[in-house]
Amino acid sequence: MNNAGQYFEALYHHNNDPWGYDQHWYEARKRQICLAVLTQQHYPKVLEIGCSNGHLSACLAKISGELLCVDVSAHAVHWASQRLKDLTHVIVEQHQIPEYFPEQKFDLIVISEVAYYLSLNELQSLIQQLKVSLTPQGEILCCHWRHDIQDFELNAALVHQHLKQSLSLSHYLSLNDPDFIIDLWTVNPCSLAKQQGLI
């Protein structure tokens, strides 16, 4: 287990909600914004990297045919599994990304509040995996806290900069909240209005 894995296990050891997902309107609002910027109402296959205790996962489950949630922390996987246990189309697994990456292709990959815990080399490896893991209608949503992350090599600005430079996909939109960054990439370069014949 790398430093990030140890960091998360320590966080979850005494607290099943270390970031206050249950308590803060900030977190609920951010989840709503992430869902709102997606271009589709439903995605057959979804991958969530860094599912934590499953709050965003529960939202993604509503728009997913199949949802695979992964996290490096055994504690996080336990709490996410408890939250999602009644959803038969959702699988929660413990894996360390990018050392492990699913072989199937996805219609949506969500990376929320997790990529800045990787090293730069790990991020570059993840980007290479993302390039070959989408269906022809696939999308990648990336969302990160803009403020300082202590004791790690990357931050939100660096993560999103590297993604923009290295992902060979259509950059659909950016949203710059004072507290977080969201970027969306799509395989299909057409806007949603164009896809639906409105222009």
C-alpha positions, 0 to 999 in steps of 0.5 A: 500500500502506498502513502495515500493508502496508509493516509486513507486507512488512518482517516477512516479508522476512527471516522466513517465520514472524515470529510463530513459528506453527511453534514455539509451543504457544500458537499451535497451542492458539489454532488448536484453540480457534478451530475448536472454537467454530465451530458447524458441522463443514463450511462450503461457502464460507470466507473467511480475511482475513489468512491470513499464512503459512497455518497456520490456513488449513491447519486451515480447509481441512479443514472447507471446501468452498472456501477463499479466503485473502487477505493484504496481504503478497506474502511471506505469500501466497507462503509460504501458497501453498507450504503449501497448494499441494496443496489444490485447493479452496484459493485464496490471493490478495494483496489489501488489505482493505477496499479489495478485498472478494470479491463472493460470499457465504460460510458462514464468514468468519475474521478472525484477528489482523489487524483491529487493523492497520486504521484505524478508518475501514477497520474500519468499512468492513470491518464494512459489507462483512461485513454483506452477505457471509454466506449465511443460515447464515453465521458470522463468527469474530474472534480477536485478541491482547489485548496492546499493538499498537505504532504502530497506532490500534486494539487487540483490545478496540476492534476487538471493541467496534466489531464488537459495536456495529455487526454486525447479527448474532446474537452467539453467544459470547465467549471471553476467554483472558488472551492473546486474545479470540474472538467468534463471530457467526451469521446464524441466532439459534438455538443449535446444540442448538436447530438440531439439535432437542435442545431 
